[in-house]
Amino acid sequence: MNIGDAAARTGLPPKTIRYYEEIGLIRPARGNSGYRDFSDADVHKLAFLGRARALGFSIEDCRTLLGLYEDESRSSADVKRLARSHLAQIEDKIAALQSMRATLSHLVDACAGDERPDCPILRDLAEG
């Protein structure tokens, strides 16, 4: 199938599919005309990569996950270790976002929001 069909079946933009090919995550066959010819296995890999990226895995983590998926002698402990590490990163980001939210919420509440020039939000940003 062509790249448009692969994109429709996976929900990935053709530009992303071309990028994944460029960096070696997938290797579709090329027809005599030079056009990409995606197999069902290629589409399955693309869908796999799309789901992994939607969960926030980096490209290198996706490369590792795809390698583990294709390795029938893999250890699920390796997969779990990678997923656990990614989960810890997500939890760190959530904690940082919650802290940012609390700080900004406090500053918004402290600001009168009137015609006066005094603004605790700007003061906090300036004093950092």
DRENMI-110469 format. One line per field, with one value per atom (N, C-alpha, C, O): atom name; residue number from 1; residue in three letters; x, y, z. Coordinates in pm, whole numbers. Each point is the difference from the previous one (the first is absolute). Layout:
N
atom	CA|...
seq	NUM|...
type	ALA|...
px	X|...
py	Y|...
pz	Z|...
# end
This chain:
128
atom	N|CA|C|O|N|CA|C|O|N|CA|C|O|N|CA|C|O|N|CA|C|O|N|CA|C|O|N|CA|C|O|N|CA|C|O|N|CA|C|O|N|CA|C|O|N|CA|C|O|N|CA|C|O|N|CA|C|O|N|CA|C|O|N|CA|C|O|N|CA|C|O|N|CA|C|O|N|CA|C|O|N|CA|C|O|N|CA|C|O|N|CA|C|O|N|CA|C|O|N|CA|C|O|N|CA|C|O|N|CA|C|O|N|CA|C|O|N|CA|C|O|N|CA|C|O|N|CA|C|O|N|CA|C|O|N|CA|C|O|N|CA|C|O|N|CA|C|O|N|CA|C|O|N|CA|C|O|N|CA|C|O|N|CA|C|O|N|CA|C|O|N|CA|C|O|N|CA|C|O|N|CA|C|O|N|CA|C|O|N|CA|C|O|N|CA|C|O|N|CA|C|O|N|CA|C|O|N|CA|C|O|N|CA|C|O|N|CA|C|O|N|CA|C|O|N|CA|C|O|N|CA|C|O|N|CA|C|O|N|CA|C|O|N|CA|C|O|N|CA|C|O|N|CA|C|O|N|CA|C|O|N|CA|C|O|N|CA|C|O|N|CA|C|O|N|CA|C|O|N|CA|C|O|N|CA|C|O|N|CA|C|O|N|CA|C|O|N|CA|C|O|N|CA|C|O|N|CA|C|O|N|CA|C|O|N|CA|C|O|N|CA|C|O|N|CA|C|O|N|CA|C|O|N|CA|C|O|N|CA|C|O|N|CA|C|O|N|CA|C|O|N|CA|C|O|N|CA|C|O|N|CA|C|O|N|CA|C|O|N|CA|C|O|N|CA|C|O|N|CA|C|O|N|CA|C|O|N|CA|C|O|N|CA|C|O|N|CA|C|O|N|CA|C|O|N|CA|C|O|N|CA|C|O|N|CA|C|O|N|CA|C|O|N|CA|C|O|N|CA|C|O|N|CA|C|O|N|CA|C|O|N|CA|C|O|N|CA|C|O|N|CA|C|O|N|CA|C|O|N|CA|C|O|N|CA|C|O|N|CA|C|O|N|CA|C|O|N|CA|C|O|N|CA|C|O|N|CA|C|O|N|CA|C|O|N|CA|C|O|N|CA|C|O|N|CA|C|O|N|CA|C|O|N|CA|C|O|N|CA|C|O|N|CA|C|O|N|CA|C|O|N|CA|C|O|N|CA|C|O|N|CA|C|O|N|CA|C|O|N|CA|C|O|N|CA|C|O|N|CA|C|O|N|CA|C|O|N|CA|C|O|N|CA|C|O
seq	1|1|1|1|2|2|2|2|3|3|3|3|4|4|4|4|5|5|5|5|6|6|6|6|7|7|7|7|8|8|8|8|9|9|9|9|10|10|10|10|11|11|11|11|12|12|12|12|13|13|13|13|14|14|14|14|15|15|15|15|16|16|16|16|17|17|17|17|18|18|18|18|19|19|19|19|20|20|20|20|21|21|21|21|22|22|22|22|23|23|23|23|24|24|24|24|25|25|25|25|26|26|26|26|27|27|27|27|28|28|28|28|29|29|29|29|30|30|30|30|31|31|31|31|32|32|32|32|33|33|33|33|34|34|34|34|35|35|35|35|36|36|36|36|37|37|37|37|38|38|38|38|39|39|39|39|40|40|40|40|41|41|41|41|42|42|42|42|43|43|43|43|44|44|44|44|45|45|45|45|46|46|46|46|47|47|47|47|48|48|48|48|49|49|49|49|50|50|50|50|51|51|51|51|52|52|52|52|53|53|53|53|54|54|54|54|55|55|55|55|56|56|56|56|57|57|57|57|58|58|58|58|59|59|59|59|60|60|60|60|61|61|61|61|62|62|62|62|63|63|63|63|64|64|64|64|65|65|65|65|66|66|66|66|67|67|67|67|68|68|68|68|69|69|69|69|70|70|70|70|71|71|71|71|72|72|72|72|73|73|73|73|74|74|74|74|75|75|75|75|76|76|76|76|77|77|77|77|78|78|78|78|79|79|79|79|80|80|80|80|81|81|81|81|82|82|82|82|83|83|83|83|84|84|84|84|85|85|85|85|86|86|86|86|87|87|87|87|88|88|88|88|89|89|89|89|90|90|90|90|91|91|91|91|92|92|92|92|93|93|93|93|94|94|94|94|95|95|95|95|96|96|96|96|97|97|97|97|98|98|98|98|99|99|99|99|100|100|100|100|101|101|101|101|102|102|102|102|103|103|103|103|104|104|104|104|105|105|105|105|106|106|106|106|107|107|107|107|108|108|108|108|109|109|109|109|110|110|110|110|111|111|111|111|112|112|112|112|113|113|113|113|114|114|114|114|115|115|115|115|116|116|116|116|117|117|117|117|118|118|118|118|119|119|119|119|120|120|120|120|121|121|121|121|122|122|122|122|123|123|123|123|124|124|124|124|125|125|125|125|126|126|126|126|127|127|127|127|128|128|128|128
type	MET|MET|MET|MET|ASN|ASN|ASN|ASN|ILE|ILE|ILE|ILE|GLY|GLY|GLY|GLY|ASP|ASP|ASP|ASP|ALA|ALA|ALA|ALA|ALA|ALA|ALA|ALA|ALA|ALA|ALA|ALA|ARG|ARG|ARG|ARG|THR|THR|THR|THR|GLY|GLY|GLY|GLY|LEU|LEU|LEU|LEU|PRO|PRO|PRO|PRO|PRO|PRO|PRO|PRO|LYS|LYS|LYS|LYS|THR|THR|THR|THR|ILE|ILE|ILE|ILE|ARG|ARG|ARG|ARG|TYR|TYR|TYR|TYR|TYR|TYR|TYR|TYR|GLU|GLU|GLU|GLU|GLU|GLU|GLU|GLU|ILE|ILE|ILE|ILE|GLY|GLY|GLY|GLY|LEU|LEU|LEU|LEU|ILE|ILE|ILE|ILE|ARG|ARG|ARG|ARG|PRO|PRO|PRO|PRO|ALA|ALA|ALA|ALA|ARG|ARG|ARG|ARG|GLY|GLY|GLY|GLY|ASN|ASN|ASN|ASN|SER|SER|SER|SER|GLY|GLY|GLY|GLY|TYR|TYR|TYR|TYR|ARG|ARG|ARG|ARG|ASP|ASP|ASP|ASP|PHE|PHE|PHE|PHE|SER|SER|SER|SER|ASP|ASP|ASP|ASP|ALA|ALA|ALA|ALA|ASP|ASP|ASP|ASP|VAL|VAL|VAL|VAL|HIS|HIS|HIS|HIS|LYS|LYS|LYS|LYS|LEU|LEU|LEU|LEU|ALA|ALA|ALA|ALA|PHE|PHE|PHE|PHE|LEU|LEU|LEU|LEU|GLY|GLY|GLY|GLY|ARG|ARG|ARG|ARG|ALA|ALA|ALA|ALA|ARG|ARG|ARG|ARG|ALA|ALA|ALA|ALA|LEU|LEU|LEU|LEU|GLY|GLY|GLY|GLY|PHE|PHE|PHE|PHE|SER|SER|SER|SER|ILE|ILE|ILE|ILE|GLU|GLU|GLU|GLU|ASP|ASP|ASP|ASP|CYS|CYS|CYS|CYS|ARG|ARG|ARG|ARG|THR|THR|THR|THR|LEU|LEU|LEU|LEU|LEU|LEU|LEU|LEU|GLY|GLY|GLY|GLY|LEU|LEU|LEU|LEU|TYR|TYR|TYR|TYR|GLU|GLU|GLU|GLU|ASP|ASP|ASP|ASP|GLU|GLU|GLU|GLU|SER|SER|SER|SER|ARG|ARG|ARG|ARG|SER|SER|SER|SER|SER|SER|SER|SER|ALA|ALA|ALA|ALA|ASP|ASP|ASP|ASP|VAL|VAL|VAL|VAL|LYS|LYS|LYS|LYS|ARG|ARG|ARG|ARG|LEU|LEU|LEU|LEU|ALA|ALA|ALA|ALA|ARG|ARG|ARG|ARG|SER|SER|SER|SER|HIS|HIS|HIS|HIS|LEU|LEU|LEU|LEU|ALA|ALA|ALA|ALA|GLN|GLN|GLN|GLN|ILE|ILE|ILE|ILE|GLU|GLU|GLU|GLU|ASP|ASP|ASP|ASP|LYS|LYS|LYS|LYS|ILE|ILE|ILE|ILE|ALA|ALA|ALA|ALA|ALA|ALA|ALA|ALA|LEU|LEU|LEU|LEU|GLN|GLN|GLN|GLN|SER|SER|SER|SER|MET|MET|MET|MET|ARG|ARG|ARG|ARG|ALA|ALA|ALA|ALA|THR|THR|THR|THR|LEU|LEU|LEU|LEU|SER|SER|SER|SER|HIS|HIS|HIS|HIS|LEU|LEU|LEU|LEU|VAL|VAL|VAL|VAL|ASP|ASP|ASP|ASP|ALA|ALA|ALA|ALA|CYS|CYS|CYS|CYS|ALA|ALA|ALA|ALA|GLY|GLY|GLY|GLY|ASP|ASP|ASP|ASP|GLU|GLU|GLU|GLU|ARG|ARG|ARG|ARG|PRO|PRO|PRO|PRO|ASP|ASP|ASP|ASP|CYS|CYS|CYS|CYS|PRO|PRO|PRO|PRO|ILE|ILE|ILE|ILE|LEU|LEU|LEU|LEU|ARG|ARG|ARG|ARG|ASP|ASP|ASP|ASP|LEU|LEU|LEU|LEU|ALA|ALA|ALA|ALA|GLU|GLU|GLU|GLU|GLY|GLY|GLY|GLY
px	84|-84|88|115|-169|79|-2|-68|142|13|-132|-27|-56|-130|-89|-69|70|-79|54|-76|210|61|-34|-27|28|-35|-145|-31|-57|-143|-23|-82|153|-21|60|-45|148|68|-36|21|-74|-28|123|-5|116|122|11|-38|88|19|110|94|-106|106|137|100|-93|129|65|121|-202|51|47|104|-179|38|133|87|-73|127|115|110|-136|103|39|118|-216|30|83|86|-112|82|141|99|-90|129|92|121|-178|83|10|58|-115|18|-95|26|-136|-95|-82|-38|13|-69|78|73|-90|67|-95|8|-100|-93|73|103|-159|56|-20|-84|161|-15|-37|65|-168|-40|95|92|-113|85|1|100|-210|-10|70|13|31|66|-93|45|-175|-96|4|29|-58|-5|-117|-107|129|-105|-8|78|-174|-13|-74|-106|163|-65|-89|3|-82|-81|90|-36|151|95|52|16|11|44|-107|28|-153|-112|-14|-28|45|-7|109|-27|149|109|-31|26|-80|-35|-105|11|-111|-104|62|-33|122|73|75|-9|82|77|-92|31|-143|-95|-54|-12|-20|-50|110|-26|148|111|27|23|-24|23|-114|24|-148|-114|14|-54|125|26|123|39|21|111|138|97|-86|133|82|-52|180|90|24|-34|91|33|94|-18|117|95|-68|28|-118|-78|-86|-13|-45|-80|86|-44|165|92|26|1|21|25|-124|9|-125|-125|-28|-41|62|-22|96|-38|162|97|-41|11|-59|-46|-124|-13|-77|-120|35|-61|161|39|87|18|37|89|-82|-39|13|-82|70|-64|195|72|16|78|-151|10|-46|-67|105|-46|-100|27|-142|-98|54|-48|147|62|66|0|56|61|-105|22|-136|-109|-52|-23|4|-53|97|-43|172|100|-10|4|-15|-11|-130|1|-111|-129|-1|-55|115|6|82|-37|147|83|-79|7|-80|-81|-111|-29|-32|-104|55|-67|187|63|21|-18|57|17|-134|-6|-99|-133|-42|-52|75|-35|78|-55|182|79|-58|-8|-33|-61|-131|-29|-50|-127|25|-69|167|33|45|-37|118|46|-117|-9|-81|-118|-91|-55|38|-84|61|-72|204|68|-17|-27|42|-20|-143|-23|-71|-141|-27|-69|124|-21|59|-63|183|65|-78|-27|-9|-73|-139|-48|-16|-132|10|-83|186|22|22|-55|136|28|-125|-24|-54|-124|-95|-63|52|-87|49|-80|212|58|-11|14|-39|-7|-142|-98|89|-131|-66|-123|201|-56|-78|-96|139|-72|85|89|-116|69|134|76|-46|127|116|-18|136|115|65|72|-97|61|-53|-120|213|-42|94|118|-168|83|55|106|-177|48|129|99|-102|120|114|116|-151|101|70|122|-201|59|90|108|-152|81|130|105|-111|118|98|122|-175|87|51|107|-182|35|72|35
py	-118|118|124|-6|116|124|73|-41|150|72|62|9|34|56|-103|30|-152|-108|-36|-22|16|-30|108|-29|154|111|-11|20|-52|-12|-115|13|-122|-115|18|-61|145|17|131|13|83|131|87|107|-151|79|83|-48|170|80|-61|-60|74|-51|55|-71|197|59|-79|-21|-21|-78|-137|-49|-11|-131|11|-85|190|21|18|-52|126|21|-133|-28|-52|-130|-86|-76|87|-74|59|-74|206|69|-39|-15|-2|-33|-151|-45|-32|-145|-77|-117|178|-74|-99|-106|142|-90|-1|94|-200|-12|-60|-119|201|-55|-36|58|-154|-38|116|87|-88|98|-74|-98|146|-59|41|79|-133|33|150|54|12|144|81|122|-188|69|40|50|-71|35|-101|-118|169|-88|-97|37|-159|-102|-60|-88|137|-41|-132|-18|-72|-129|13|102|-205|0|6|63|-129|4|142|44|28|140|84|82|-101|75|-33|89|-216|-40|71|49|-44|70|148|59|1|142|26|97|-183|15|-15|75|-172|-23|127|46|10|122|117|80|-70|107|-10|102|-222|-18|31|64|-109|27|150|52|17|144|73|99|-149|62|-12|82|-184|-16|80|-4|74|88|-63|63|-184|-62|76|43|-26|68|-89|-119|177|-78|-114|-112|139|-107|-107|-119|160|-101|-82|-121|187|-72|-100|-112|152|-91|-123|-113|137|-110|-87|-123|186|-76|-84|-116|173|-74|-118|-109|132|-110|-109|-118|156|-99|-73|-121|193|-61|-106|-106|138|-92|-114|-99|109|-102|-98|30|-147|-98|-58|-64|84|-49|109|-15|125|113|-42|-101|182|-16|112|117|-153|104|97|113|-156|89|119|110|-132|110|102|120|-170|87|78|120|-191|63|106|106|-133|94|131|109|-122|118|76|122|-194|64|65|109|-175|56|130|96|-95|120|114|114|-146|102|50|120|-211|39|95|96|-122|89|139|100|-94|129|74|121|-193|60|52|111|-189|43|124|88|-79|120|121|109|-128|110|43|120|-215|32|81|98|-140|72|142|94|-79|134|85|119|-178|73|39|111|-199|31|114|86|-86|109|132|103|-108|120|51|120|-212|37|67|102|-160|57|140|91|-74|131|102|110|-147|94|30|113|-213|20|99|90|-105|92|142|96|-83|133|63|119|-198|52|46|105|-184|38|127|78|-59|117|127|110|-123|116|58|-72|203|65|4|-1|4|3|127|-1|111|126|95|-44|172|100|43|73|-117|40|-72|-111|172|-63|-111|-85|86|-101|-139|-23|-70|-134|-103|-3|-82|-102|-102|-58|38|-96|51|-72|199|57|14|-22|58|14|-134|-5|-102|-132|-41|-55|82|-34|79|-53|178|84|-38|11|-57|-33|-144|-31|-54|-138|-65|-117
pz	0|0|0|42|-89|-8|135|94|-88|126|45|120|-214|35|67|97|-151|60|139|93|-81|129|102|117|-162|89|45|118|-210|34|98|90|-106|87|138|97|-86|129|71|120|-194|58|10|60|-118|2|-127|-107|116|-121|-88|52|-183|-89|35|-12|56|38|115|0|96|113|-49|44|-133|-54|-75|15|-95|-71|99|-21|129|103|65|18|16|60|-94|45|-174|-96|-4|-2|0|-8|115|-19|139|116|23|99|-189|4|89|29|15|82|-84|48|-171|-92|-131|-31|-45|-130|-102|-31|-21|-99|-129|-33|-37|-129|-98|21|-126|-107|-128|-37|-29|-127|-110|22|-142|-115|-29|-48|78|-23|108|-13|120|110|112|103|-123|104|114|-19|138|117|-15|-50|92|-3|140|36|44|138|11|-60|137|26|123|70|-45|122|124|99|-105|112|23|114|-224|13|66|88|-131|58|148|81|-47|141|81|110|-163|68|15|105|-211|7|107|75|-68|103|139|92|-77|125|39|114|-209|26|35|88|-157|29|142|69|-26|138|102|102|-131|93|10|109|-224|2|72|69|-86|68|151|75|-29|143|44|117|-211|34|-4|42|-92|-11|-103|-103|132|-93|-122|0|-103|-120|36|-47|129|36|84|-17|106|75|-96|17|-117|-99|-77|-28|-4|-69|87|-48|176|94|15|-5|21|14|-124|11|-127|-124|-10|-42|82|2|97|-32|147|97|-52|19|-83|-55|-105|-6|-74|-108|49|-71|191|56|83|113|-167|71|122|84|-74|118|105|94|-111|93|140|19|75|137|27|-28|82|30|104|11|65|99|-69|54|-173|-74|-43|7|-51|-42|121|-7|117|120|53|46|-53|47|-80|57|-188|-85|28|12|-1|27|138|17|81|136|1|66|-139|-9|-65|46|-151|-67|92|4|70|94|107|38|8|99|-59|69|-197|-65|-10|22|-55|-7|136|11|94|135|40|67|-106|28|-72|57|-182|-76|64|8|35|65|128|25|54|123|-31|70|-175|-38|-47|33|-111|-46|116|1|96|116|81|50|-39|71|-76|61|-192|-81|15|13|-15|13|134|7|99|133|10|53|-104|4|-80|48|-169|-85|56|-8|63|61|115|13|71|112|-52|54|-159|-54|-61|17|-88|-59|110|-11|117|112|70|50|-48|69|-84|54|-181|-88|3|-18|42|6|-138|-10|-93|-135|-29|-77|138|-20|-84|-73|82|-81|58|-64|187|63|-69|-50|49|-66|84|-54|186|86|-38|-5|-22|-40|61|-34|124|63|-101|23|-131|-101|-62|-8|-36|-61|101|-33|157|105|24|12|-5|23|-117|21|-141|-117|-2|-38|78|1|110|-18|131|113|-9|53|-118|-23|110|-10
# end
